[in-house]
C-alpha cells in the first residue's frame, strides 16, 4: 500500500499540513496535471493511504476518513499578469497583511514566526497601482531536490498562500484552501531571487478563486496555479 506523510515542519495551521505543500506531494504521484480537492485538514506525521482508482483519480485517506481527492486535469489555461520587478516585490512585501494579523503565524509558507531556512517566508503584499500582491522568495538549500533545483512540491507550496492574500485583501479570518491546481514549467534554483504574485479572479458567496504565478530571477514564468479559497460563514458579509 502506497502512503505519504507530512512532517510537522510543513504545517499550515499548527496541527495540519500547509495545503499547497500537501497538494504538491499528491501531484508528484503522477506525471499529469492534477487538481487536488481538500476534504479535511491533512494531519501531520501520519501515514496517509494513497488509493488509485480505475478512473485515474486518487484518494488520500487516514484510515476510513477521506482527507483529499485528486483528479487529472487538462493543461492549466491561466493568463498571468506581468510580474513586478524584484525591488517592487520587496517593497510590496513590507505591506503584507499577515504582519498585522495572521490566523496561522507558524505557517510553513507565509508565517512570520518562521525563520529563514525553516519556513519559506513568502510575505505577499499589495503592489502599488496594481490589483496584485507580490513577494520576493529566495529558496534555501533545504528545498534542494539534489541537483541544485527546488523540489516541485515546494514550488506548489510557494504558489499557495499568496492567492489567499490576493482574494482576502485584509488577511482577516481563517480562510481555507478548498481546491488547488498548479503546473510547474521548470523548477527554480536554490538561492535564486524569485518573485511570487497572486491576483483575485472571482468570488461567489463564500468561495473565492485566485491565481498565482512564480517567476525566476530573469522574470521568466516558471509555474502558475489557480485555487479556490473557502471563507468561513462566521466571517462572511
Residue frames as a rotation matrix with the C-alpha (Angstrom) as fourth column:
UNK 1
0.573 0.820 0.000 0.00
0.820 -0.573 0.000 0.00
0.000 0.000 -1.000 0.00
UNK 2
-0.327 -0.664 0.673 1.39
0.625 -0.686 -0.373 3.40
0.709 0.299 0.639 -1.01
UNK 3
0.528 0.446 -0.723 1.47
0.839 -0.408 0.360 6.06
-0.134 -0.796 -0.590 1.70
UNK 4
-0.163 -0.622 0.766 2.57
0.394 -0.753 -0.527 9.63
0.904 0.216 0.368 2.21
UNK 5
0.365 0.206 -0.908 3.18
0.930 -0.120 0.347 11.61
-0.038 -0.971 -0.235 5.39
UNK 6
0.481 -0.129 0.867 3.55
0.174 -0.955 -0.239 15.30
0.859 0.266 -0.437 6.15
UNK 7
-0.352 -0.687 -0.636 6.30
0.835 0.076 -0.545 16.30
0.423 -0.722 0.547 8.57
UNK 8
0.351 0.520 -0.779 5.47
0.866 -0.497 0.058 18.85
-0.357 -0.695 -0.624 11.27
UNK 9
-0.598 -0.661 -0.453 7.77
0.414 -0.739 0.532 21.36
-0.686 0.131 0.715 9.63
UNK 10
-0.955 0.179 0.236 5.34
0.181 -0.279 0.943 21.66
0.234 0.944 0.234 6.71
UNK 11
-0.344 0.865 -0.366 2.31
0.838 0.107 -0.534 22.78
-0.423 -0.491 -0.762 8.69
UNK 12
-0.362 0.389 0.847 -0.22
0.319 -0.802 0.505 25.42
0.876 0.453 0.166 7.73
UNK 13
0.619 0.506 0.601 -2.39
-0.564 -0.245 0.788 25.51
0.546 -0.827 0.134 10.82
UNK 14
-0.081 -0.774 0.628 -0.37
-0.997 0.074 -0.038 24.16
-0.016 -0.629 -0.778 13.79
UNK 15
-0.204 0.045 0.978 -1.88
-0.434 0.891 -0.131 20.67
-0.877 -0.451 -0.162 13.62
UNK 16
0.617 0.420 0.665 -2.34
0.386 0.575 -0.721 20.14
-0.685 0.702 0.193 9.88
UNK 17
-0.230 -0.811 0.538 -0.38
0.859 0.090 0.503 20.44
-0.457 0.578 0.676 6.65
UNK 18
-0.422 0.024 -0.906 0.08
-0.388 -0.909 0.156 23.51
-0.820 0.417 0.393 4.53
UNK 19
0.513 0.801 0.309 -2.43
-0.073 0.399 -0.914 22.95
-0.855 0.446 0.263 1.74
UNK 20
0.708 -0.262 -0.656 -0.16
-0.706 -0.276 -0.652 23.86
-0.010 0.925 -0.380 -1.15
UNK 21
-0.411 -0.905 0.107 2.66
-0.909 0.416 0.026 21.62
-0.068 -0.086 -0.994 0.03
UNK 22
-0.298 0.386 0.873 0.27
-0.207 0.866 -0.454 18.73
-0.932 -0.316 -0.178 0.61
UNK 23
0.766 0.635 -0.095 -1.29
-0.193 0.086 -0.977 19.17
-0.613 0.767 0.189 -2.85
UNK 24
0.351 -0.732 -0.584 2.19
-0.930 -0.197 -0.311 19.27
0.112 0.652 -0.750 -4.38
UNK 25
-0.602 -0.538 0.590 3.09
-0.639 0.767 0.047 15.97
-0.478 -0.349 -0.806 -2.75
UNK 26
0.171 0.753 0.636 -0.09
0.041 0.639 -0.768 14.39
-0.984 0.157 0.078 -4.10
UNK 27
0.827 0.171 -0.536 0.64
-0.468 -0.321 -0.824 15.83
-0.313 0.931 -0.185 -7.55
UNK 28
-0.125 -0.973 -0.193 4.11
-0.977 0.087 0.195 14.25
-0.172 0.213 -0.962 -7.50
UNK 29
-0.141 0.136 0.981 2.47
-0.249 0.954 -0.168 10.82
-0.958 -0.268 -0.101 -7.64
UNK 30
0.409 0.331 0.850 1.61
0.722 0.452 -0.523 11.15
-0.557 0.828 -0.054 -11.35
UNK 31
-0.645 -0.749 0.150 3.16
0.674 -0.465 0.575 13.00
-0.361 0.472 0.805 -14.32
UNK 32
-0.227 0.634 0.739 -0.11
0.734 -0.387 0.558 14.63
0.640 0.669 -0.377 -15.46
UNK 33
-0.751 0.109 0.652 -1.61
-0.351 -0.901 -0.253 17.88
0.560 -0.419 0.715 -14.17
UNK 34
-0.461 0.591 -0.662 -3.76
0.785 0.619 0.005 17.23
0.413 -0.518 -0.749 -11.10
UNK 35
-0.167 0.490 0.856 -6.50
-0.490 -0.794 0.359 19.17
0.855 -0.359 0.373 -9.37
UNK 36
-0.693 -0.145 -0.706 -6.45
0.483 0.635 -0.604 18.36
0.535 -0.759 -0.370 -5.67
UNK 37
0.133 0.798 0.588 -9.53
-0.331 -0.524 0.785 18.93
0.934 -0.299 0.195 -3.51
UNK 38
-0.900 -0.433 0.044 -9.07
-0.145 0.203 -0.969 19.02
0.410 -0.878 -0.245 0.25
UNK 39
0.064 0.941 -0.331 -11.88
0.192 0.314 0.930 17.31
0.979 -0.123 -0.161 2.14
UNK 40
0.945 0.118 -0.306 -10.36
0.317 -0.091 0.944 17.56
0.084 -0.989 -0.123 5.63
UNK 41
0.604 -0.786 0.130 -7.19
-0.796 -0.605 0.040 19.18
0.047 -0.128 -0.991 7.02
UNK 42
0.520 -0.469 -0.714 -4.31
-0.018 0.830 -0.558 16.75
0.854 0.303 0.423 6.32
UNK 43
0.987 -0.139 0.077 -2.87
-0.075 0.020 0.997 15.56
-0.140 -0.990 0.009 9.65
UNK 44
0.351 -0.935 -0.042 0.84
-0.855 -0.302 -0.422 15.74
0.382 0.185 -0.905 10.42
UNK 45
-0.587 -0.768 0.255 3.23
-0.808 0.534 -0.249 12.82
0.055 -0.352 -0.934 10.98
UNK 46
0.106 0.672 0.733 0.59
-0.398 0.705 -0.588 10.27
-0.911 -0.229 0.342 9.98
UNK 47
-0.910 -0.372 0.186 0.96
-0.018 0.481 0.876 7.67
-0.415 0.794 -0.445 7.22
UNK 48
-0.002 0.928 -0.372 -1.88
-0.632 -0.289 -0.719 8.50
-0.775 0.234 0.587 4.83
UNK 49
-0.203 0.006 0.979 -3.08
0.444 0.892 0.087 5.82
-0.873 0.453 -0.184 2.42
UNK 50
-0.477 0.003 -0.879 -2.92
-0.709 -0.593 0.383 6.58
-0.520 0.805 0.285 -1.30
UNK 51
-0.125 0.546 0.828 -5.66
0.336 0.809 -0.482 4.87
-0.933 0.218 -0.285 -3.32
UNK 52
-0.797 -0.133 -0.589 -5.52
-0.493 -0.422 0.761 5.00
-0.350 0.897 0.270 -7.12
UNK 53
0.041 0.929 0.369 -8.93
-0.170 0.370 -0.913 4.39
-0.985 -0.026 0.173 -8.68
UNK 54
-0.135 -0.064 0.989 -9.78
0.775 0.615 0.146 2.92
-0.617 0.786 -0.033 -12.09
UNK 55
0.770 0.503 0.393 -10.95
0.638 -0.590 -0.494 6.29
-0.016 0.631 -0.775 -13.44
UNK 56
0.047 -0.870 0.492 -7.49
0.640 -0.352 -0.683 7.75
0.767 0.347 0.540 -12.79
UNK 57
0.501 0.176 0.847 -8.47
-0.419 -0.808 0.415 9.70
0.757 -0.563 -0.331 -9.70
UNK 58
-0.468 -0.715 -0.519 -6.58
0.290 0.430 -0.855 9.42
0.835 -0.551 0.006 -6.42
UNK 59
0.737 0.645 0.202 -7.95
-0.046 -0.250 0.967 9.28
0.674 -0.722 -0.155 -2.88
UNK 60
-0.552 -0.828 0.096 -5.91
-0.133 -0.025 -0.991 10.12
0.823 -0.559 -0.097 0.20
UNK 61
0.558 0.822 -0.112 -7.26
-0.112 0.208 0.972 8.51
0.822 -0.530 0.208 3.37
UNK 62
-0.606 -0.577 0.548 -6.45
-0.675 0.009 -0.738 8.39
0.421 -0.817 -0.395 7.05
UNK 63
-0.808 0.392 0.440 -7.97
0.033 0.776 -0.630 5.04
-0.588 -0.495 -0.639 7.91
UNK 64
-0.234 0.821 0.520 -11.61
0.943 0.323 -0.085 5.23
-0.237 0.470 -0.850 6.87
UNK 65
0.438 0.403 -0.804 -11.54
0.353 -0.899 -0.259 9.05
-0.827 -0.171 -0.536 6.81
UNK 66
0.395 -0.253 0.883 -11.12
0.899 -0.091 -0.428 10.73
0.189 0.963 0.191 3.43
UNK 67
-0.024 -0.523 -0.852 -8.59
0.566 -0.710 0.420 13.57
-0.824 -0.472 0.313 3.51
UNK 68
-0.191 -0.097 -0.977 -8.37
-0.611 -0.767 0.196 14.59
-0.768 0.635 0.087 -0.15
UNK 69
0.414 0.257 0.873 -9.22
0.540 0.703 -0.463 13.53
-0.733 0.663 0.152 -3.67
UNK 70
-0.309 -0.589 -0.747 -7.36
-0.394 -0.635 0.664 14.36
-0.866 0.500 -0.036 -6.86
UNK 71
0.620 0.514 0.593 -8.39
0.387 0.457 -0.801 14.16
-0.683 0.726 0.085 -10.49
UNK 72
-0.468 -0.770 0.433 -6.44
0.756 -0.095 0.648 14.53
-0.458 0.631 0.627 -13.69
UNK 73
0.454 0.580 -0.677 -6.96
0.208 -0.807 -0.552 17.92
-0.866 0.109 -0.487 -15.34
UNK 74
0.706 -0.229 0.670 -6.27
0.667 -0.100 -0.738 19.44
0.236 0.968 0.082 -18.75
UNK 75
-0.418 -0.905 0.081 -3.27
0.846 -0.420 -0.330 21.79
0.332 -0.070 0.941 -19.03
UNK 76
0.012 0.414 -0.910 -3.82
0.786 -0.567 -0.247 24.87
-0.618 -0.712 -0.332 -16.91
UNK 77
-0.152 0.064 0.986 -5.17
0.809 -0.566 0.161 27.71
0.568 0.822 0.035 -19.06
UNK 78
0.592 0.256 -0.765 -4.40
0.737 -0.555 0.385 30.77
-0.326 -0.791 -0.517 -16.97
UNK 79
0.398 -0.427 0.812 -3.32
0.445 -0.685 -0.577 34.17
0.803 0.591 -0.082 -18.20
UNK 80
0.238 -0.408 -0.881 -0.74
0.961 -0.034 0.276 35.59
-0.143 -0.912 0.384 -15.82
UNK 81
0.990 0.093 -0.108 -0.12
0.088 -0.995 -0.048 39.29
-0.112 0.038 -0.993 -15.13
UNK 82
0.367 -0.907 0.207 3.23
0.091 -0.187 -0.978 40.85
0.926 0.378 0.014 -15.92
UNK 83
0.408 -0.213 -0.888 5.39
0.891 0.306 0.336 40.39
0.200 -0.928 0.315 -12.83
UNK 84
0.977 -0.194 0.088 6.70
-0.211 -0.941 0.264 43.38
0.032 -0.277 -0.960 -10.88
UNK 85
0.168 -0.981 -0.102 10.43
-0.386 0.030 -0.922 43.84
0.907 0.194 -0.374 -10.57
UNK 86
-0.059 -0.266 -0.962 12.22
0.702 0.674 -0.229 42.18
0.710 -0.689 0.148 -7.66
UNK 87
-0.946 -0.322 -0.029 12.52
0.257 -0.693 -0.674 45.53
0.197 -0.645 0.738 -5.91
UNK 88
-0.418 0.878 0.234 8.79
-0.709 -0.477 0.520 46.18
0.568 0.051 0.821 -6.41
UNK 89
0.322 0.498 -0.805 8.02
0.092 0.830 0.550 42.76
0.942 -0.251 0.222 -4.93
UNK 90
-0.492 -0.587 -0.643 10.30
0.736 0.113 -0.667 43.53
0.464 -0.802 0.376 -2.00
UNK 91
-0.925 0.205 0.320 8.50
-0.289 -0.926 -0.242 46.84
0.247 -0.316 0.916 -1.46
UNK 92
-0.026 0.985 -0.171 5.10
-0.555 0.128 0.822 45.12
0.831 0.116 0.544 -1.65
UNK 93
-0.002 -0.003 -1.000 6.09
0.487 0.873 -0.003 42.57
0.873 -0.487 0.000 0.98
UNK 94
-0.944 -0.328 0.039 6.52
0.149 -0.528 -0.836 45.36
0.294 -0.783 0.548 3.54
UNK 95
-0.516 0.831 0.208 2.72
-0.849 -0.529 0.010 45.83
0.119 -0.172 0.978 3.34
UNK 96
-0.641 0.218 -0.736 1.99
0.039 0.967 0.253 42.13
0.767 0.134 -0.628 3.97
UNK 97
0.185 0.839 0.512 -1.30
-0.613 -0.309 0.727 41.92
0.768 -0.449 0.457 5.91
UNK 98
0.608 0.062 -0.791 0.00
0.333 0.885 0.326 38.94
0.720 -0.461 0.518 7.88
UNK 99
-0.567 -0.824 -0.005 2.41
0.398 -0.268 -0.877 41.13
0.721 -0.500 0.480 9.79
UNK 100
-0.606 0.428 0.670 -0.57
-0.668 -0.732 -0.136 42.80
0.433 -0.530 0.729 11.47
UNK 101
0.111 0.711 0.694 -2.96
-0.829 0.452 -0.330 39.88
-0.549 -0.539 0.639 11.81
UNK 102
-0.419 -0.304 -0.856 -2.33
-0.751 0.646 0.138 36.25
0.511 0.700 -0.499 10.92
UNK 103
0.628 0.745 0.224 -4.52
-0.748 0.499 0.437 33.22
0.214 -0.442 0.871 11.76
UNK 104
0.934 -0.355 0.023 -1.56
0.345 0.919 0.191 30.81
-0.089 -0.171 0.981 11.44
UNK 105
0.779 -0.618 -0.102 1.68
-0.621 -0.784 0.002 32.71
-0.081 0.061 -0.995 12.18
UNK 106
-0.108 -0.841 0.530 3.73
-0.518 0.502 0.692 29.49
-0.848 -0.200 -0.491 12.07
UNK 107
0.879 0.454 0.144 2.54
-0.088 0.452 -0.888 28.51
-0.469 0.768 0.437 8.57
UNK 108
0.174 -0.859 0.482 5.40
0.649 0.468 0.600 26.93
-0.740 0.208 0.639 6.60
UNK 109
0.015 -0.130 0.991 4.80
0.969 -0.243 -0.047 29.21
0.247 0.961 0.122 3.61
UNK 110
0.015 0.126 0.992 3.67
0.293 -0.949 0.116 32.59
0.956 0.289 -0.051 4.92
UNK 111
0.766 0.320 -0.557 4.09
0.593 -0.016 0.805 32.51
0.249 -0.947 -0.202 8.69
UNK 112
0.546 -0.571 0.614 6.07
-0.317 -0.819 -0.479 35.49
0.776 0.067 -0.627 10.01
UNK 113
0.650 -0.302 0.697 7.20
-0.709 0.089 0.699 33.47
-0.273 -0.949 -0.157 13.02
UNK 114
0.847 -0.389 0.361 9.14
0.451 0.887 -0.103 31.01
-0.280 0.250 0.927 10.86
UNK 115
0.306 -0.836 -0.456 12.86
-0.309 -0.541 0.782 31.68
-0.900 -0.098 -0.424 10.42
UNK 116
0.484 -0.238 -0.842 14.79
-0.869 -0.014 -0.495 31.56
0.106 0.971 -0.214 7.15
UNK 117
-0.627 -0.678 -0.383 15.91
-0.649 0.727 -0.223 28.01
0.430 0.109 -0.896 6.44
UNK 118
-0.852 0.447 0.271 12.82
0.096 0.643 -0.759 26.71
-0.514 -0.621 -0.591 8.22
UNK 119
0.262 0.961 0.089 9.80
0.448 -0.040 -0.893 28.38
-0.855 0.274 -0.441 6.57
UNK 120
0.004 -0.210 0.978 9.53
0.996 -0.084 -0.022 29.82
0.087 0.974 0.208 3.07
UNK 121
-0.257 -0.071 -0.964 8.75
0.516 -0.854 -0.074 33.31
-0.817 -0.516 0.256 4.45
UNK 122
-0.726 0.154 0.671 6.70
0.610 -0.308 0.731 34.41
0.319 0.939 0.130 1.43
UNK 123
-0.363 0.522 -0.772 5.00
0.583 -0.519 -0.625 37.63
-0.727 -0.677 -0.116 2.52
UNK 124
-0.568 0.183 0.802 2.81
0.776 -0.204 0.596 38.78
0.273 0.962 -0.026 -0.38
UNK 125
-0.280 0.438 -0.854 1.64
0.457 -0.722 -0.520 42.37
-0.844 -0.536 0.002 -0.08
UNK 126
0.700 0.677 0.228 -0.20
0.529 -0.277 -0.802 44.72
-0.479 0.682 -0.552 -2.44
UNK 127
-0.426 -0.799 0.425 1.77
0.882 -0.263 0.391 46.21
-0.200 0.541 0.817 -5.34
UNK 128
-0.332 0.271 -0.904 1.29
0.106 -0.941 -0.321 49.96
-0.937 -0.202 0.284 -5.66
UNK 129
-0.306 0.287 -0.908 -1.04
-0.794 -0.603 0.077 50.86
-0.525 0.745 0.412 -8.52
UNK 130
-0.585 0.082 -0.807 -1.89
-0.571 0.665 0.482 47.26
0.576 0.742 -0.343 -9.44
UNK 131
0.415 0.820 0.394 -4.52
-0.899 0.305 0.314 44.68
0.137 -0.484 0.864 -8.46
UNK 132
0.491 -0.329 -0.807 -1.98
0.091 0.940 -0.328 42.04
0.867 0.087 0.491 -7.48
UNK 133
0.841 -0.413 0.350 0.03
-0.430 -0.116 0.895 41.02
-0.328 -0.903 -0.275 -4.45
UNK 134
0.620 -0.707 -0.339 3.70
-0.083 0.371 -0.925 40.10
0.780 0.602 0.171 -4.71
UNK 135
0.834 -0.448 0.322 6.60
-0.347 0.028 0.937 38.86
-0.428 -0.894 -0.132 -2.65
UNK 136
0.080 -0.870 -0.486 10.27
-0.886 0.161 -0.435 38.03
0.457 0.466 -0.758 -3.18
UNK 137
0.896 0.126 0.426 11.38
-0.333 0.825 0.457 34.48
-0.294 -0.551 0.781 -2.48
UNK 138
0.006 -0.935 -0.354 14.89
-0.904 0.147 -0.403 33.09
0.428 0.322 -0.844 -2.21
UNK 139
0.875 0.411 -0.256 14.58
-0.290 0.868 0.404 29.30
0.388 -0.279 0.878 -1.72
UNK 140
0.256 -0.804 0.537 17.09
-0.940 -0.078 0.331 27.88
-0.224 -0.590 -0.776 0.75
UNK 141
-0.521 -0.668 -0.532 19.24
-0.793 0.609 0.012 24.76
0.316 0.428 -0.847 0.48
UNK 142
-0.706 0.279 0.651 16.85
-0.291 0.723 -0.626 22.56
-0.645 -0.632 -0.429 2.49
UNK 143
0.373 0.917 -0.140 14.47
-0.446 0.045 -0.894 22.63
-0.814 0.396 0.426 -0.52
UNK 144
-0.304 -0.637 -0.709 17.08
-0.933 0.047 0.358 21.15
-0.195 0.770 -0.608 -2.92
UNK 145
0.788 0.615 0.021 15.91
-0.585 0.760 -0.281 18.10
-0.189 0.210 0.959 -4.86
UNK 146
0.562 -0.662 0.495 19.55
0.297 0.720 0.627 17.01
-0.772 -0.205 0.601 -5.22
UNK 147
0.078 -0.528 0.846 20.63
0.997 0.049 -0.061 18.88
-0.009 0.848 0.530 -8.35
UNK 148
-0.863 -0.434 -0.259 20.60
0.458 -0.888 -0.037 22.48
-0.214 -0.151 0.965 -7.13
UNK 149
-0.655 0.713 0.251 16.95
-0.250 -0.518 0.818 22.99
0.713 0.473 0.518 -8.04
UNK 150
-0.620 0.507 0.599 13.89
-0.747 -0.147 -0.649 23.24
-0.241 -0.849 0.470 -5.81
UNK 151
-0.897 0.363 0.253 11.66
0.371 0.929 -0.017 20.19
-0.241 0.079 -0.967 -5.44
UNK 152
-0.683 0.638 0.355 8.30
0.175 -0.329 0.928 20.65
0.709 0.696 0.114 -7.24
UNK 153
0.134 0.804 -0.579 6.18
0.866 0.190 0.463 20.30
0.483 -0.563 -0.671 -4.09
UNK 154
-0.249 -0.279 -0.928 7.88
0.746 -0.666 -0.001 23.41
-0.617 -0.692 0.374 -2.70
UNK 155
-0.989 0.034 0.147 7.02
0.086 -0.670 0.737 25.26
0.124 0.741 0.660 -5.90
UNK 156
-0.178 0.980 -0.090 3.39
0.511 0.170 0.843 24.29
0.841 0.104 -0.531 -5.28
UNK 157
0.110 0.182 -0.977 3.71
0.989 -0.119 0.089 25.48
-0.100 -0.976 -0.193 -1.69
UNK 158
-0.753 -0.497 -0.431 5.16
0.465 -0.866 0.187 28.82
-0.466 -0.060 0.883 -2.77
UNK 159
-0.877 0.453 0.158 2.15
-0.094 -0.485 0.870 29.39
0.471 0.748 0.468 -5.05
UNK 160
-0.305 0.784 -0.541 -0.39
0.844 0.486 0.228 28.66
0.441 -0.387 -0.810 -2.30
UNK 161
-0.101 0.310 -0.945 -0.69
0.889 -0.399 -0.226 31.42
-0.447 -0.863 -0.235 0.30
UNK 162
-0.907 -0.234 -0.351 -0.21
0.095 -0.924 0.370 34.46
-0.411 0.302 0.860 -1.98
UNK 163
-0.684 0.717 0.135 -3.53
0.241 0.047 0.969 33.57
0.689 0.695 -0.205 -3.60
UNK 164
0.045 0.692 -0.721 -5.30
0.978 0.116 0.171 33.79
0.202 -0.713 -0.672 -0.26
UNK 165
-0.256 -0.208 -0.944 -3.89
0.588 -0.808 0.018 37.24
-0.767 -0.551 0.329 0.42
UNK 166
-0.998 0.015 0.064 -4.90
0.046 -0.531 0.846 38.33
0.046 0.847 0.530 -3.08
UNK 167
-0.336 0.941 -0.049 -8.51
0.398 0.189 0.898 37.25
0.853 0.282 -0.438 -2.54
UNK 168
0.617 0.448 -0.647 -8.68
0.761 -0.131 0.635 38.11
0.200 -0.884 -0.422 1.16
UNK 169
0.291 -0.587 0.755 -7.09
0.330 -0.679 -0.655 41.53
0.898 0.440 -0.004 0.87
UNK 170
0.358 -0.119 0.926 -7.14
-0.727 -0.658 0.197 42.37
0.586 -0.744 -0.322 4.56
UNK 171
-0.515 -0.663 -0.544 -5.98
-0.240 0.720 -0.651 38.95
0.823 -0.204 -0.530 5.70
UNK 172
-0.515 0.376 0.771 -8.84
-0.855 -0.163 -0.492 38.66
-0.060 -0.912 0.405 8.17
UNK 173
0.563 0.778 0.279 -10.50
-0.778 0.613 -0.140 35.43
-0.280 -0.138 0.950 9.23
UNK 174
-0.335 -0.648 0.684 -9.44
-0.397 0.755 0.521 31.85
-0.854 -0.097 -0.510 8.73
UNK 175
0.527 0.440 -0.727 -9.81
-0.837 0.120 -0.534 31.18
-0.148 0.890 0.431 5.01
UNK 176
0.020 -0.466 0.884 -9.00
-0.249 0.854 0.456 27.63
-0.968 -0.229 -0.099 3.99
UNK 177
-0.634 -0.325 -0.702 -7.75
-0.756 0.067 0.651 26.13
-0.165 0.943 -0.289 0.74
UNK 178
0.307 0.842 0.444 -10.51
-0.573 0.536 -0.619 24.09
-0.760 -0.065 0.647 -0.88
UNK 179
0.775 -0.048 0.631 -9.06
0.482 0.690 -0.540 23.11
-0.409 0.722 0.558 -4.26
UNK 180
0.299 -0.789 -0.536 -5.71
-0.495 -0.609 0.620 23.66
-0.816 0.080 -0.573 -5.94
UNK 181
0.814 -0.150 0.562 -4.40
0.536 0.567 -0.625 23.12
-0.225 0.810 0.541 -9.47
UNK 182
0.490 -0.713 -0.501 -0.82
-0.474 -0.700 0.533 24.00
-0.731 -0.023 -0.682 -10.35
UNK 183
0.902 -0.334 0.274 1.58
0.421 0.539 -0.729 23.49
0.096 0.773 0.627 -13.21
UNK 184
0.445 -0.849 -0.286 5.34
-0.150 -0.385 0.911 23.76
-0.883 -0.362 -0.298 -12.85
UNK 185
0.941 -0.158 -0.298 7.09
-0.307 -0.038 -0.951 24.53
0.139 0.987 -0.085 -16.13
UNK 186
0.196 -0.913 -0.358 10.53
0.313 0.404 -0.860 24.23
0.929 0.056 0.365 -14.58
UNK 187
0.719 0.038 -0.694 11.98
0.693 0.035 0.720 24.28
0.051 -0.999 -0.002 -11.11
UNK 188
0.786 -0.440 0.435 13.90
-0.358 -0.897 -0.260 27.34
0.504 0.048 -0.862 -9.94
UNK 189
-0.027 -0.903 -0.428 17.40
0.269 0.406 -0.873 27.13
0.963 -0.139 0.232 -8.49
UNK 190
0.521 0.028 -0.853 18.23
0.853 0.026 0.522 27.13
0.037 -0.999 -0.010 -4.82
UNK 191
-0.155 -0.532 -0.832 19.26
0.634 -0.700 0.329 30.63
-0.758 -0.476 0.446 -3.66
UNK 192
-0.683 -0.016 0.731 17.77
0.669 -0.415 0.616 32.19
0.293 0.910 0.294 -6.81
UNK 193
-0.804 0.416 -0.425 15.96
-0.043 -0.753 -0.657 35.52
-0.593 -0.510 0.623 -6.20
UNK 194
-0.704 0.630 0.326 12.42
0.651 0.391 0.651 34.72
0.283 0.671 -0.686 -7.36
UNK 195
-0.824 0.558 0.103 9.10
-0.564 -0.789 -0.242 36.56
-0.054 -0.258 0.965 -7.38
UNK 196
-0.722 0.692 -0.004 5.67
0.692 0.722 0.000 35.20
0.003 -0.003 -1.000 -6.49
UNK 197
-0.867 0.494 0.072 2.46
-0.485 -0.867 0.115 37.03
0.119 0.065 0.991 -7.37
UNK 198
-0.673 0.738 0.052 -1.22
0.683 0.647 -0.339 36.49
-0.284 -0.192 -0.939 -6.65
UNK 199
-0.897 0.439 -0.051 -4.41
-0.426 -0.829 0.363 38.01
0.117 0.348 0.930 -8.03
UNK 200
-0.412 0.849 0.330 -8.15
-0.147 0.295 -0.944 37.71
-0.899 -0.438 0.003 -7.37
UNK 201
-0.988 0.103 0.114 -10.12
0.138 0.279 0.950 36.04
0.066 0.955 -0.290 -10.19
UNK 202
-0.278 0.956 0.092 -13.71
-0.259 -0.166 0.952 35.75
0.925 0.241 0.294 -8.97
UNK 203
-0.955 0.098 0.279 -15.97
-0.258 0.187 -0.948 35.34
-0.145 -0.977 -0.153 -5.95
UNK 204
-0.240 0.927 -0.289 -19.24
-0.294 0.214 0.931 33.52
0.925 0.309 0.221 -5.48
UNK 205
0.839 0.539 -0.074 -20.65
-0.046 0.205 0.978 33.62
0.542 -0.817 0.196 -1.99
UNK 206
0.751 -0.559 0.350 -18.01
-0.461 -0.065 0.885 32.25
-0.472 -0.827 -0.306 0.35
UNK 207
0.461 -0.612 0.643 -15.94
0.705 0.693 0.154 30.72
-0.540 0.382 0.750 -2.47
UNK 208
0.724 -0.327 -0.607 -13.15
-0.446 -0.893 -0.052 32.83
-0.525 0.309 -0.793 -3.90
UNK 209
0.740 -0.482 0.469 -10.88
0.659 0.656 -0.367 31.96
-0.131 0.581 0.803 -6.82
UNK 210
0.681 -0.615 -0.397 -7.35
-0.475 -0.784 0.399 33.31
-0.557 -0.083 -0.826 -7.08
UNK 211
0.869 -0.494 -0.023 -4.42
0.253 0.484 -0.838 32.84
0.425 0.722 0.546 -9.42
UNK 212
0.655 -0.752 -0.070 -0.75
-0.265 -0.316 0.911 32.73
-0.707 -0.579 -0.406 -8.53
UNK 213
0.894 -0.448 0.003 2.47
0.157 0.306 -0.939 32.57
0.420 0.840 0.344 -10.51
UNK 214
0.633 -0.765 -0.118 6.16
0.187 0.004 0.982 32.13
-0.751 -0.644 0.146 -9.79
UNK 215
0.939 -0.340 0.052 8.92
-0.074 -0.348 -0.935 33.84
0.335 0.874 -0.352 -11.77
UNK 216
0.466 -0.845 -0.263 12.66
0.885 0.451 0.118 33.27
0.019 -0.287 0.958 -11.77
UNK 217
-0.068 -0.620 -0.781 15.48
0.587 -0.658 0.471 35.80
-0.807 -0.427 0.409 -11.43
UNK 218
-0.935 -0.331 0.127 15.09
0.274 -0.448 0.851 36.86
-0.225 0.830 0.510 -15.07
UNK 219
-0.477 0.833 -0.280 11.33
-0.647 -0.548 -0.530 37.33
-0.595 -0.072 0.801 -14.79
UNK 220
-0.646 0.231 -0.727 10.55
-0.528 0.553 0.645 34.15
0.551 0.800 -0.236 -16.73
UNK 221
0.299 0.857 0.419 7.38
-0.947 0.213 0.240 32.29
0.116 -0.469 0.876 -15.76
UNK 222
-0.747 -0.631 -0.209 8.24
-0.576 0.771 -0.270 29.00
0.332 -0.081 -0.940 -14.03
UNK 223
-0.800 0.530 -0.280 4.91
0.588 0.785 -0.195 27.96
0.116 -0.321 -0.940 -12.53
UNK 224
-0.678 0.664 0.314 1.29
-0.604 -0.747 0.277 29.00
0.418 -0.002 0.908 -12.23
UNK 225
-0.859 0.404 -0.316 -1.71
0.506 0.764 -0.400 27.91
0.080 -0.503 -0.860 -10.21
UNK 226
-0.369 0.816 0.445 -5.38
-0.489 -0.577 0.654 28.52
0.790 0.024 0.612 -9.55
UNK 227
-0.916 0.011 -0.401 -7.02
0.339 0.556 -0.759 27.94
0.214 -0.831 -0.513 -6.19
UNK 228
0.125 0.956 0.265 -10.43
0.062 -0.274 0.960 28.03
0.990 -0.104 -0.093 -4.58
UNK 229
-0.916 -0.401 0.003 -10.44
0.063 -0.152 -0.986 29.53
0.396 -0.904 0.164 -1.11
UNK 230
0.008 0.946 -0.324 -13.29
0.617 0.250 0.746 28.98
0.787 -0.206 -0.582 1.34
UNK 231
-0.658 -0.118 0.744 -14.35
-0.367 -0.812 -0.453 31.81
0.658 -0.571 0.491 3.62
UNK 232
-0.805 0.371 -0.462 -15.92
0.585 0.620 -0.522 30.51
0.093 -0.691 -0.717 6.85
UNK 233
0.038 0.942 0.334 -19.53
0.736 -0.252 0.629 31.56
0.676 0.222 -0.702 7.37
UNK 234
0.404 0.126 -0.906 -18.67
0.862 -0.385 0.331 33.48
-0.307 -0.914 -0.265 10.53
UNK 235
-0.419 -0.654 -0.630 -16.56
0.358 -0.757 0.547 35.96
-0.834 0.004 0.551 8.54
UNK 236
-0.553 0.260 0.792 -18.86
0.816 -0.023 0.577 36.28
0.168 0.965 -0.199 5.53
UNK 237
-0.963 0.222 -0.151 -20.53
-0.188 -0.959 -0.213 39.64
-0.192 -0.177 0.965 4.96
